Amino acid sequence: LFYFTSRRMMSKIVGYKHHLCHAIAAYHLSPFFNKEVLVFVLDGLWEEEFSSLWCFNKNSHTLISESKSTQFSSLNFTSIGYLYALFTEALWFKMDSDEWKTEALAAYGEADSNLYDLCCKSYQIDEENLKWVTDMNFVNRLHNRKYLQEKVVEIGKENFAATIQKFLEETVVQYLIFVHKKYPIDYICLAWGVVANVIMNLNIY
């Protein structure tokens, strides 16, 4: 946030946490203001976390949990959103742009059980702490671009797309079920990139 009070005075720069900005926007623009609300943010990666969970009540907010990303090579870091982007890239679509094409293509296929199991083993939900944890033994394999492209040829592009779409839907829905068990709050807001996935939102609903 930049502001100038006088040409003779230096500008003041105030920094805010990336996910908090998303959460605030989702809550304050929702019809739930003045109620106790959970806000779930799911992104590719901008700072250390790729997911966060907040509780808002009027003008106060509390961070409940975060899922941290781990960078394990110059081009690879752990994140559910980034994994979806890698699958998109393996389909020869544009990463961080054409994920909607992967979502649409998934409607024409069936999830491959072996690849789906690998996704589930790579990103597991810590029910107690309400975050995703990664098993690098499986993540290293799953984040290998050559491996993913070979799987596209092996199982077909429709089934490949259906696999990552099924994983995204089911892991997020299961996560929010765990959230509701621990925090039985009636209202929830969803924020940012990954929650633009319409079919996932339908499953959440």
C-alpha positions, -999 to 999 in steps of 0.1 A, spaced: 0 0 0 15 33 -11 4 67 -1 19 102 -4 10 130 20 34 156 5 59 158 -22 85 166 4 77 135 25 88 101 16 62 75 7 53 49 33 51 13 23 30 -11 43 32 -49 36 5 -74 42 6 -112 41 -5 -124 7 -30 -150 18 -44 -126 44 -52 -101 16 -71 -128 -3 -90 -138 29 -99 -102 38 -112 -96 3 -133 -128 3 -148 -120 37 -155 -83 34 -171 -87 -1 -192 -116 10 -228 -114 24 -215 -128 57 -200 -97 73 -209 -94 110 -210 -132 112 -184 -157 123 -170 -171 91 -143 -195 80 -122 -184 50 -102 -210 31 -75 -198 7 -60 -222 -18 -34 -209 -42 -5 -221 -64 23 -203 -45 33 -168 -38 48 -169 -4 57 -199 18 22 -213 21 -1 -226 -6 -32 -230 16 -45 -212 47 -75 -213 69 -88 -182 88 -116 -173 111 -132 -139 107 -157 -121 129 -165 -85 120 -131 -67 120 -111 -94 137 -94 -124 122 -74 -154 133 -51 -177 114 -60 -213 121 -36 -232 99 -13 -231 69 1 -256 45 37 -248 38 54 -253 4 89 -268 1 111 -259 -29 131 -290 -38 146 -278 -71 148 -246 -91 116 -255 -110 97 -275 -84 79 -268 -52 52 -286 -33 17 -273 -37 -16 -288 -48 -22 -259 -71 12 -262 -86 6 -300 -91 -25 -292 -111 -5 -267 -131 21 -294 -139 -6 -317 -151 -19 -289 -173 16 -283 -187 20 -321 -194 -12 -318 -216 6 -292 -236 -16 -264 -223 -2 -232 -208 6 -235 -171 -10 -208 -148 -34 -200 -176 -51 -230 -192 -61 -250 -160 -97 -245 -171 -90 -266 -201 -77 -294 -179 -109 -291 -158 -131 -293 -189 -111 -322 -205 -115 -342 -173 -153 -345 -180 -144 -369 -209 -122 -393 -190 -120 -416 -160 -93 -412 -133 -64 -437 -135 -63 -455 -102 -25 -458 -100 -18 -422 -108 -46 -411 -85 -31 -432 -56 3 -415 -63 -13 -381 -59 -30 -391 -26 3 -405 -12 22 -373 -22 -2 -349 -5 -19 -362 26 -41 -343 50 -30 -338 86 -65 -340 102 -53 -327 136 -35 -297 124 -57 -291 93 -30 -289 67 -15 -309 39 18 -326 44 40 -340 16 58 -373 12 88 -364 -9 94 -401 -19 62 -398 -39 63 -361 -47 97 -364 -65 82 -389 -89 49 -370 -94 66 -337 -101 89 -351 -128 77 -336 -161 90 -364 -182 71 -389 -161 39 -369 -164 42 -367 -202 48 -404 -204 16 -409 -184 -4 -388 -208 6 -411 -236 0 -442 -216 -35 -435 -202 -47 -409 -226 -51 -371 -221 -88 -373 -210 -80 -399 -183 -49 -379 -173 -70 -348 -168 -97 -367 -150 -71 -380 -125 -59 -347 -113 -94 -332 -113 -106 -361 -91 -77 -357 -67 -83 -320 -64 -120 -324 -57 -117 -352 -32 -87 -339 -12 -102 -304 -8 -137 -318 1 -121 -342 26 -100 -313 41 -131 -291 45 -150 -320 62 -122 -322 87 -124 -284 92 -161 -285 98 -157 -313 124 -133 -291 144 -149 -257 136 -186 -262 131 -192 -227 117 -221 -222 94 -204 -200 68 -173 -203 47 -157 -182 20 -133 -196 -6 -105 -175 -20 -81 -173 -49 -67 -192 -78 -74 -229 -72 -109 -222 -60 -117 -209 -95 -122 -246 -103 -160 -247 -107 -165 -285 -105 -145 -286 -73 -168 -259 -59 -198 -279 -69 -185 -308 -49 -178 -286 -19 -214 -273 -21 
